[in-house]
Amino acid sequence: MTCQLEKVPAIVVLSTSALPVARKLADSLPNSEVHGLTGRIEEADILFENTSSHVQVLFQRAQPIIGLCGSGILIRALAPLLVQKLFEPPVIAVAQDGSIAIPLLGSHRGGNRIAKKISKILNSTIAITTASETQFGIALDDPPSGYHLQNTQDLKHFTAQLLSGSRIHAANLPRWITAGNPPLSKSGTLQIISGIEKKSGGPNQLIFTEEVLALGVGCERNCDPEELQSLIETTFNEANISLSAIAVIVSLDLKCNEPAILKLGTALNRPVRFFNATRLESEKGRIRNPSETVFQAVGCHGVAEPAALAAAGSASDLLIEKQKSDRATCAIARSLEPIDTKGLGRARGQLAIVGLGPGSTGWRTLEAQTLLAQSTDIVGYGGYLDQLGPSLKTKTLHGFPLGKEIERVSASLDLAAEGKIVSLVSSGDPGIYAMGALVFETLHKIAKPEWRWVDINISPGISALQAAAARIGAPLGHDFCAISLSDLLTPSCQIKKRLKAAAASDFVVALYNPASNKRRSLLISALKILSKYRPLDTPLIIARQLGRPEETINISTLKMIDPSKIDMFTVLLVGSSQTRKLDSGCGLERVYTPRGYATKFKETPSKS
């Protein structure tokens, strides 16, 4: 099992008449985005230029698609990509007026569920054509939350027999099965087993695992993650219990940043929650291995056993008491029903440092979009928050002016320490002259104890130098470097030293923060330094307001550039001595830096 980000539903709109329906769906479907066709839709979270290509990209990303358009548009776009239905994301066609919802693909991967939600939101007609669901009212390959089908490979044969008249043996069936209208009989030849044991199943037998187990764990500081995971696997294998029966992993709050426990949660793709010592001590009467030593150390008479019992509920009992390795412990408690982890214990807060790219939402990565959609709070410079789409502005936004970078970071960490899901946004890539380094420097120098509760993730973005290069050709085709000309945080003498080294080494140089109203002398110095080491006709790209409506890309040279026209919205790419300008013959100029394939061209005989 691996931990994956939840996919964000994309509501695809092709006409302004359907936009109100799209907005109504976006307001009611958590973490959804409105994708609009450029030229027809003026404001959307994501804009696209070609419908078929965009829908295909969404499908290949396994992103749920809700198309406010004719079903034929979606069918024709996706037909070339249909290979294996087990991996198809939900695709739902919705009439532009919202009157009809039709799950076209991925019906049992959430499509039918999403279509039913849409039907309730819009009070529309739903057209479900899945045979087992329409005939029997159950979706065997899309069980409710808390259940997993172990032997998916046998589902097709099992369903075919069911539709051909075979009956299910009516014994010990879970309520979600009997809540439908399946054909049941005491002498039925088909069998459904629901439990926690590992079973292989077969064409006539489906095995569903129930998420009814709370896994309590404890370990010494800096325990090897492999030791803890090996202990868990051994414990479950010896008891013949499926790991997919785990609903939650729990421990003492002192272990909230213990790598072994956190990596276990990632490996098993299960939430990790923590309880304080007082809560664990309240379970003392139900644990089987109380320890005075543990009590003296952390304030409760155990960790693994009481944590498991606390998570599984007052009606639970220990299924497996404390098991030990050299440096780790585990215990398992079983609940009577699948465990609802919402509001259970304390979760680690999450801080995502998200790169928005240079400006255009088309340059924003899927990971960035997903993290933003999952956030409860978004922190950033007010100008960056203005770049967010309409649906993201429903989040709790925390805007800060320029110059308050440390305050932004501290606020983000404080919010995440409270257990919130926070995104700290940055233009371009957060690791390049942006917020990434400042977050870790703040953690290092201020080090509030509560910040240990924060799980930090960096989501890269397209940097300004990448965007500028892509717009004009391939000027970064060989070695390059980036230098900021802002002397607010770096002494000007240090900047000049780096400029001389880069110029002497014949790097292509990306100049960030080149000039402002009060600061222009370093740009003039930089151009002089670079001019000493390369020809004055060296191509120089001036990229301003990248990804925004005001974007301009111009090609100049070291000799012809006018420093007075450069500002903080600009990034400069100064070519090396090898950088070349190419006229494509149709009025479009390109700039590239050859990698060194000239000898290859010489070795390749020309064709006459």
C-alpha positions in Angstrom: 0.0 0.0 0.0 1.2 3.5 -0.8 0.0 6.9 0.3 -1.5 8.9 -2.5 -3.0 12.3 -2.7 -6.8 12.4 -3.1 -7.8 13.3 -6.6 -9.6 16.6 -7.1 -12.8 16.4 -9.2 -12.6 18.6 -12.3 -15.8 20.3 -13.4 -15.3 20.9 -17.1 -17.3 23.8 -18.5 -17.5 24.7 -22.2 -20.1 27.5 -22.3 -21.2 30.4 -20.1 -24.7 29.1 -19.8 -23.4 26.1 -17.8 -21.2 28.2 -15.5 -23.9 28.7 -12.8 -24.4 24.9 -12.6 -20.7 24.5 -12.4 -20.4 27.0 -9.5 -23.3 25.3 -7.7 -21.5 21.9 -8.0 -18.2 23.4 -6.9 -19.8 24.9 -3.8 -21.2 21.6 -2.8 -18.6 19.1 -3.9 -15.5 19.3 -1.5 -12.2 20.0 -3.1 -13.5 20.4 -6.7 -12.2 22.7 -9.4 -13.9 24.5 -12.3 -12.1 24.1 -15.6 -13.2 26.5 -18.3 -12.6 26.7 -22.0 -10.6 29.8 -22.9 -12.5 32.3 -25.0 -15.8 31.2 -23.6 -15.3 31.1 -19.9 -13.7 34.3 -18.5 -13.1 33.1 -14.9 -12.4 29.6 -13.7 -9.9 27.8 -11.4 -8.2 26.3 -14.5 -8.4 27.5 -18.1 -7.7 25.3 -21.1 -7.6 25.8 -24.9 -8.4 22.4 -26.3 -11.2 20.4 -24.8 -10.2 16.9 -26.1 -6.6 17.3 -25.1 -7.5 18.7 -21.6 -10.0 16.0 -20.9 -7.4 13.3 -21.9 -4.8 14.8 -19.6 -7.3 14.7 -16.7 -8.2 11.1 -17.5 -4.6 10.0 -17.7 -4.0 11.7 -14.3 -6.9 9.6 -12.9 -8.7 12.8 -12.0 -12.5 12.5 -11.7 -14.2 14.4 -14.6 -17.6 16.1 -14.4 -18.3 17.3 -17.9 -21.1 19.9 -18.3 -21.5 19.0 -21.9 -22.9 16.4 -24.3 -21.8 12.9 -23.4 -20.6 12.4 -27.0 -17.9 15.1 -26.5 -16.4 13.1 -23.6 -16.8 9.7 -25.3 -15.0 10.9 -28.5 -12.2 12.5 -26.5 -11.6 9.5 -24.2 -12.3 6.5 -26.6 -8.6 6.2 -27.6 -7.5 5.9 -23.9 -9.9 3.2 -22.8 -7.8 0.1 -22.0 -8.5 -1.3 -18.5 -11.6 -0.4 -16.7 -10.2 -1.2 -13.3 -8.0 1.9 -13.6 -10.5 4.3 -15.1 -11.4 7.4 -13.1 -15.0 8.5 -12.7 -16.3 10.3 -15.8 -19.8 11.9 -15.5 -21.7 13.8 -18.2 -24.1 16.4 -16.9 -26.5 18.3 -19.0 -25.6 22.0 -19.3 -28.8 23.0 -17.4 -28.1 20.3 -14.7 -31.2 18.3 -15.5 -29.5 14.9 -16.1 -26.3 13.2 -14.7 -24.9 10.1 -16.5 -21.9 8.2 -15.1 -20.1 7.1 -18.3 -16.9 5.5 -16.9 -15.5 4.5 -13.6 -19.0 3.9 -12.2 -17.7 1.6 -9.5 -14.6 3.7 -8.8 -16.7 6.5 -7.5 -18.6 7.5 -10.6 -22.0 6.3 -9.4 -21.5 7.9 -6.0 -20.5 11.2 -7.5 -23.4 11.1 -9.9 -25.8 10.5 -7.0 -24.4 13.5 -5.2 -24.8 15.6 -8.3 -28.4 14.5 -8.6 -29.1 15.5 -5.0 -27.4 18.9 -5.4 -29.1 19.8 -8.7 -32.3 17.9 -8.1 -31.7 16.2 -11.4 -32.4 12.9 -13.1 -29.7 10.3 -12.8 -29.1 7.5 -15.3 -27.2 4.6 -13.8 -26.8 1.7 -16.2 -24.5 -0.6 -14.1 -26.2 -4.0 -14.2 -25.6 -5.2 -10.7 -26.5 -1.9 -9.1 -29.7 -1.3 -11.2 -30.8 -4.9 -10.7 -29.8 -5.6 -7.1 -29.0 -2.1 -5.6 -25.4 -3.0 -4.6 -22.0 -2.2 -6.1 -19.8 -5.0 -5.2 -16.6 -3.4 -6.5 -17.4 -0.1 -4.8 -18.2 -1.0 -1.2 -18.9 1.7 1.4 -16.2 3.4 3.4 -14.6 0.9 5.8 -14.6 -2.1 3.5 -12.2 -3.4 0.9 -12.6 -6.1 -1.7 -9.5 -8.3 -1.5 -9.9 -10.5 -4.6 -10.9 -8.0 -7.3 -9.7 -10.4 -10.0 -12.7 -12.7 -9.2 -15.4 -10.0 -9.4 -16.2 -10.2 -13.1 -17.0 -13.9 -12.9 -18.9 -13.6 -9.6 -21.1 -10.8 -11.1 -21.7 -12.7 -14.3 -23.0 -15.7 -12.3 -25.1 -13.3 -10.2 -26.7 -11.8 -13.3 -27.2 -15.3 -14.7 -29.4 -16.3 -11.8 -27.1 -17.7 -9.2 -27.8 -16.8 -5.6 -25.7 -15.6 -2.7 -25.5 -17.9 0.4 -27.5 -16.0 3.0 -25.3 -16.3 6.1 -23.3 -13.7 8.0 -23.6 -11.0 5.4 -22.7 -7.4 6.2 -25.6 -4.9 6.4 -24.6 -2.9 3.3 -25.1 -6.1 1.3 -28.5 -6.9 2.7 -29.6 -3.3 2.5 -29.8 -3.8 -1.3 -31.9 -6.4 -3.0 -29.4 -9.2 -3.8 -30.7 -12.7 -4.6 -30.2 -14.6 -1.4 -30.7 -18.3 -0.5 -29.6 -20.7 2.2 -28.5 -23.0 -0.6 -26.8 -20.2 -2.6 -23.7 -21.2 -4.5 -22.1 -17.8 -4.3 -20.5 -16.6 -1.1 -19.5 -13.2 0.4 -17.2 -13.2 3.4 -16.6 -10.1 5.4 -14.0 -9.9 8.2 -10.4 -9.3 9.0 -8.7 -12.5 8.1 -6.5 -13.0 5.1 -8.3 -15.2 2.5 -7.7 -15.8 -1.1 -11.3 -16.1 -2.2 -12.3 -17.4 -5.7 -14.7 -17.0 -8.6 -17.6 -18.0 -6.4 -16.3 -16.3 -3.2 -15.7 -12.6 -2.6 -13.7 -11.5 0.4 -14.3 -8.1 1.9 -12.0 -6.8 4.6 -13.5 -4.6 7.4 -11.6 -1.6 8.7 -12.3 -2.4 12.4 -8.8 -2.6 13.8 -6.9 0.1 15.7 -3.2 -0.5 15.7 -1.4 0.9 18.7 2.3 1.4 18.4 5.2 2.6 20.5 8.9 2.8 20.0 12.1 4.2 21.3 13.3 7.5 19.9 14.8 7.1 16.4 13.8 3.5 16.1 14.6 2.0 12.7 11.4 2.3 10.7 12.0 -1.1 9.2 12.1 -2.7 12.7 8.6 -1.3 13.5 7.2 -2.3 10.1 8.7 -5.8 10.5 7.1 -6.1 13.9 3.7 -5.2 12.5 4.0 -7.5 9.5 5.1 -10.4 11.7 2.2 -9.8 14.1 -0.4 -9.7 11.4 1.0 -12.7 9.5 1.1 -14.9 12.6 -2.5 -14.0 13.4 -3.5 -14.4 9.7 -5.0 -10.9 9.7 -5.1 -8.6 6.7 -3.2 -5.3 7.0 -6.1 -3.7 5.1 -8.3 -4.3 8.2 -6.4 -1.5 10.0 -8.5 1.7 10.2 -6.0 3.9 12.1 -2.5 3.8 13.7 -2.3 5.4 17.1 0.3 6.3 19.7 1.2 8.7 22.5 1.4 12.4 21.6 5.1 12.5 22.6 5.7 10.4 19.5 4.0 12.9 17.1 7.2 13.4 15.1 8.7 9.9 15.4 9.9 9.0 11.9 9.2 5.2 12.4 5.6 5.8 13.2 5.0 8.4 10.5 6.6 6.2 7.9 4.4 3.3 9.0 1.4 5.4 8.3 2.7 6.2 4.8 3.6 2.6 4.1 0.2 1.3 5.2 -1.7 4.3 3.7 -3.6 4.8 7.0 -4.1 7.9 9.2 -1.9 8.3 12.2 -3.5 9.8 15.4 -2.1 10.6 18.8 -3.5 10.7 22.4 -2.1 12.5 25.4 -1.0 10.5 28.5 -4.1 11.4 30.5 -6.3 9.8 27.9 -4.2 6.7 27.7 -4.1 6.4 31.4 -7.9 6.3 31.5 -7.7 2.9 29.7 -5.5 1.4 32.5 -8.3 -0.9 33.7 -8.5 -2.5 30.2 -4.9 -3.1 29.4 -3.2 -6.4 30.0 0.5 -5.4 30.4 0.7 -2.3 32.6 4.2 -1.0 33.2 5.3 1.2 36.1 8.5 2.0 34.2 6.5 3.4 31.3 4.3 5.3 33.8 7.3 7.0 35.4 8.7 7.9 32.0 5.6 9.3 30.2 2.7 9.4 32.6 0.7 6.4 31.6 1.0 2.7 32.2 1.4 1.7 28.6 1.3 3.1 25.0 0.4 0.5 22.4 -2.4 -1.2 24.3 -4.2 1.8 25.7 -3.8 3.8 22.4 -5.4 0.9 20.5 -8.3 0.6 23.0 -8.9 4.4 23.0 -9.2 4.5 19.2 -11.4 1.4 18.9 -13.9 2.7 21.5 -15.4 1.8 24.8 -17.1 -1.4 23.5 -13.8 -2.7 22.0 -11.3 -5.2 23.4 -7.7 -6.1 22.7 -7.5 -8.6 19.9 -3.7 -8.9 20.3 -2.0 -7.7 23.4 1.4 -6.0 23.4 4.0 -7.5 21.1 7.7 -6.4 21.3 10.8 -6.2 19.3 14.1 -4.7 20.6 12.9 -1.1 20.3 9.2 -1.2 19.3 5.8 -2.4 20.5 2.4 -2.9 19.0 -1.1 -4.0 20.0 -4.4 -4.4 18.2 -7.9 -3.6 19.4 -11.0 -4.6 17.5 -14.1 -2.4 17.1 -17.6 -3.8 16.5 -18.0 -1.5 13.5 -15.7 0.1 11.0 -13.8 2.9 12.8 -14.6 6.5 11.9 -11.3 8.3 12.3 -12.8 11.8 11.9 -12.2 13.7 15.1 -10.3 10.7 16.6 -7.3 11.7 18.7 -5.0 14.4 17.4 -3.6 14.5 13.9 -0.4 16.1 12.8 -1.0 19.4 11.1 0.1 19.7 7.5 2.0 22.5 5.9 2.5 22.4 2.1 4.9 25.0 0.6 3.2 25.3 -2.8 4.7 26.8 -5.9 2.1 28.5 -8.0 4.3 28.9 -11.0 5.0 32.2 -12.8 1.4 33.3 -13.0 -0.7 31.2 -15.4 -2.8 28.5 -13.8 -1.8 26.3 -16.8 1.7 26.2 -15.3 0.4 25.0 -11.9 1.1 21.3 -11.2 -1.6 18.8 -10.4 0.1 18.2 -7.0 -0.1 21.9 -6.3 -3.8 22.1 -7.3 -4.6 19.1 -5.2 -2.8 20.4 -2.1 -4.5 23.8 -2.4 -7.9 22.1 -2.8 -7.3 20.0 0.3 -6.2 23.0 2.4 -8.3 24.5 5.2 -6.1 27.6 5.3 -3.9 29.3 2.6 -1.2 31.8 3.6 0.7 34.1 1.3 1.5 37.6 0.0 -1.8 39.2 -1.0 -0.8 39.4 -4.6 -0.3 35.7 -4.7 -3.7 35.0 -3.1 -5.3 37.1 -5.8 -4.0 34.5 -8.3 -6.1 31.7 -6.7 -9.2 30.6 -8.6 -12.7 31.3 -7.3 -13.1 28.0 -5.5 -9.9 28.4 -3.5 -11.0 31.8 -2.3 -13.6 29.9 -0.2 -10.7 28.7 2.0 -9.6 30.7 5.0 -7.1 33.1 3.5 -4.3 34.8 5.4 -2.8 37.6 3.4 0.4 39.5 4.2 2.1 42.5 2.6 5.5 42.4 1.0 8.4 42.4 3.5 6.5 40.2 6.0 8.0 36.9 4.9 9.0 35.8 8.4 5.5 36.6 9.7 4.0 34.5 6.8 6.1 31.5 7.7 5.4 31.7 11.4 1.7 32.1 10.9 1.7 29.0 8.6 3.6 26.9 11.1 1.3 28.1 14.0 -1.8 27.2 12.0 -0.5 23.8 11.0 0.5 23.1 14.7 -3.2 23.5 15.6 -3.9 20.5 13.3 -5.0 22.5 10.3 -4.1 21.7 6.7 -2.2 24.7 5.5 -0.7 25.8 2.2 1.9 28.5 2.1 1.9 29.8 -1.5 4.8 31.2 -3.4 5.2 32.3 -7.0 7.4 30.3 -9.2 9.2 27.5 -7.4 9.2 27.8 -3.6 12.8 26.5 -3.4 14.2 29.2 -5.7 14.5 32.7 -4.1 11.2 32.0 -2.3 9.6 30.6 0.9 11.1 27.1 1.1 14.4 28.0 2.7 12.9 30.5 5.0 10.5 27.9 6.5 13.4 25.6 7.4 15.5 28.5 8.6 12.6 29.6 10.9 12.3 26.0 12.2 16.0 26.0 12.9 16.4 29.4 14.6 13.0 29.8 16.4 12.1 26.1 17.0 8.8 26.5 18.8 8.1 23.1 20.5 4.6 23.0 19.1 6.0 23.0 15.5 7.0 19.4 15.9 3.4 18.6 15.2 3.7 19.9 11.7 4.3 17.6 8.7 6.0 19.7 6.0 5.7 19.0 2.2 7.2 21.1 -0.6 5.3 21.1 -3.9 7.6 22.5 -6.7 6.4 24.9 -9.3 7.7 26.1 -12.6 10.3 28.7 -12.0 10.5 32.0 -13.8 13.7 31.0 -15.5 12.1 27.8 -16.8 9.0 29.7 -18.0 11.1 32.4 -19.7 13.3 29.8 -21.4 10.3 27.9 -22.7 8.7 31.0 -24.1 11.7 31.8 -26.3 13.3 28.5 -27.2 16.0 26.7 -25.3 18.5 29.2 -23.9 19.2 26.9 -20.9 20.3 24.0 -23.1 23.7 24.0 -21.5 25.1 24.9 -18.1 23.5 27.8 -16.4 23.1 29.5 -13.0 20.8 31.9 -11.3 21.8 35.0 -9.3 19.6 37.5 -7.5 20.5 41.2 -7.8 18.6 42.1 -4.7 21.1 43.4 -2.0 18.4 43.5 0.7 19.6 40.2 2.2 22.9 39.7 0.4 25.8 42.2 0.3 26.4 43.8 -3.1 30.1 42.8 -2.9 29.1 39.1 -2.6 26.7 39.5 -5.6 29.4 41.0 -7.7 31.8 38.2 -6.8 29.3 35.6 -7.9 28.6 37.5 -11.1 32.3 37.5 -12.0 32.6 33.8 -11.3 29.6 33.0 -13.4 30.7 35.3 -16.2 34.3 33.8 -16.2 32.8 30.3 -16.3 30.7 31.1 -19.3 27.4 30.1 -17.7 24.1 31.2 -19.1 22.9 33.5 -16.3 19.4 34.0 -15.0 19.1 37.4 -13.2 16.3 37.5 -10.6 15.1 40.7 -8.9 17.1 42.7 -11.4 16.0 46.2 -10.5 13.4 48.4 -8.7 12.6 52.1 -8.5 15.3 52.6 -5.8 17.7 49.9 -6.9 19.3 49.8 -10.4 23.1 50.1 -9.9 23.6 46.4 -9.4 22.0 45.6 -12.8 24.3 48.1 -14.5 27.2 46.5 -12.8 26.1 43.0 -13.7 25.8 43.9 -17.4 29.3 45.4 -17.3 30.8 42.4 -15.7 29.1 40.0 -18.1 30.1 42.1 -21.1 33.8 41.6 -20.2 33.6 37.9 -20.8 31.2 37.5 -23.8 30.4 39.3 -27.0 28.2 42.4 -26.8 25.8 40.8 -29.3 25.1 37.9 -26.9 21.4 37.3 -26.9 19.6 38.6 -23.7 16.0 37.6 -23.0 13.8 40.1 -21.1 10.8 38.3 -19.7 8.2 40.4 -17.9 5.0 39.4 -16.1 5.3 35.8 -17.1 2.1 33.9 -17.3 0.0 37.0 -16.8 -2.1 38.9 -19.3 0.6 41.7 -19.4 3.3 39.2 -20.3 6.0 40.4 -22.7 9.1 38.5 -24.0 11.8 40.4 -25.9 15.2 39.5 -27.2 17.9 42.1 -26.8 21.7 42.0 -26.4 24.2 43.0 -23.8 24.9 46.1 -25.9 21.3 47.1 -26.7 19.5 46.5 -23.4 18.1 49.6 -21.6 18.4 49.1 -17.8 15.9 51.8 -17.2 13.1 49.7 -18.6 13.7 46.7 -16.3 11.7 46.2 -13.1 11.0 43.7 -10.3 8.4 41.9 -12.5 11.2 40.9 -14.9 13.6 38.1 -15.1 16.6 38.3 -17.5 18.4 35.4 -19.2 21.8 36.4 -20.4 23.3 33.9 -22.9 26.7 32.4 -22.8 29.3 32.8 -25.5 27.7 29.9 -27.3 24.1 31.1 -27.2 22.5 31.7 -30.6 19.5 33.5 -32.0 17.6 31.6 -34.7 15.1 33.1 -37.2 12.5 30.5 -37.9 11.7 32.0 -41.3 8.1 33.0 -40.3 8.9 36.0 -38.3 9.4 34.1 -35.0 12.8 34.4 -33.4 14.1 31.7 -31.1 17.2 31.6 -28.8 19.0 28.4 -27.9 22.3 27.3 -26.3 23.8 24.3 -28.0 24.6 21.3 -25.8 27.6 20.2 -27.9 26.2 18.1 -30.6 28.1 19.8 -33.3 30.5 16.9 -33.7 27.5 14.6 -34.0 26.3 16.6 -37.0 29.7 16.3 -38.6 29.7 12.5 -38.1 26.2 12.1 -39.6 26.4 12.0 -43.4 24.0 14.4 -45.2 21.3 13.0 -47.4 21.4 14.1 -51.0 
